Amino acid sequence: MPVSKIDRSEILNWLRENDETRLAVLWRWADRVRRENVGDDVHLRGLIEISNYCARHCAYCGISLHSRELARYRMAAEEILDCVRQAVDFGYGTVVLQSGEDYGCSTEWIAALVRRIKNETPLAVTLSLGERPEEDLMAWRDAGADRYLLRFETSNRRLYESIHPPLAGRVSDRIFILKRIKQLGYEVGSGVMIGIPGQTYSDLARDIETFKELDLDMIGIGPFIPHPNTPLAVDTGMVSDQQVPATELMAYKVLALTRIMCPRANIPSTTALATLNKVEGRELGLARGANIVMPNLTPPAYRILYEIYPDKACIYEDREDCDTGLRGRITALGRRIGAGRGDSLNRAK
Ligand code: 5AD
């Protein structure tokens, strides 16, 4: 079987495939491509959810402005640095600083935070702070940030616009921003949700092709999980045979096809997968193409306020349990915990 040549009609056939025996072929194919291209190392990225303030009205997200009653927090720099030191102690190579699109985290405040992490630790720093203006992205890159994550969520422009109202007077064009992020020298991460109401199979096939076109270093894929405080909580009654179901199985298919299309990308087994299948979602993700896990380092009191979707996995675990649990799951699969920063081999090619 060819390693990374797979055309639109083949992608569509796999997305519609439901026969377990044939799907087993896809799982083995993705697992082989993963092993041959990024090896058996699973890199751990410590996730710190630094603020749940958000300026946006994204129709699916539990920390958007739709959640009017949600208590909002912004971690102090010292609290964040405590979590960063924890990442070093746990032996992680990367911290991911994630937040809503929070303009209360000023350009300079984030830049100073990045400089401190880079001066005081050997860690790679990934930022995931939303659609910030180019000056911010430049300042943070100058401060030493290594990577930036911004999912484009769907390549269907109409669907995208219907779920991402822009800020007043601005356009929201994440594909454009991703290209700029790459030009600024960041490793670039993106991804999509699977099963957004209104998302079709051809949309999803185009999403996977877009990953390749953007030459992404990191690709996050998770099922859409309705959040009760958001407009997308109500069942839209989309029952067309074109509608992609928001299932665990569909997320694995997209994960596996993404590995085959983008062999050297870093692909996490996401928390959203672990949420739909708490018993073995992480493992199945790792066995079907993923090579990254992102243990949550956010202090528990804040973690419960960062419910972008309900019943999020690990939300009540402390960070030691989260770390120990994930290590056990990884080694039980016969995989190794990756040493070092786990930089993108796609970028190094
Ligand atoms: N279900 C699944 N994933 C979600 N995200 C946000 N809200 C949801 C939801 N309701 C994902 C988006 C975002 C990432 C941080 O979390 O893809 O980019």
Residues whose N, C-alpha, C, O or C-beta is under 5 A from the ligand:
A	BS01	5AD	Y60 C61 G62 R151 M193 P223 F224 I225 P226 H227 A272 I308 Y309
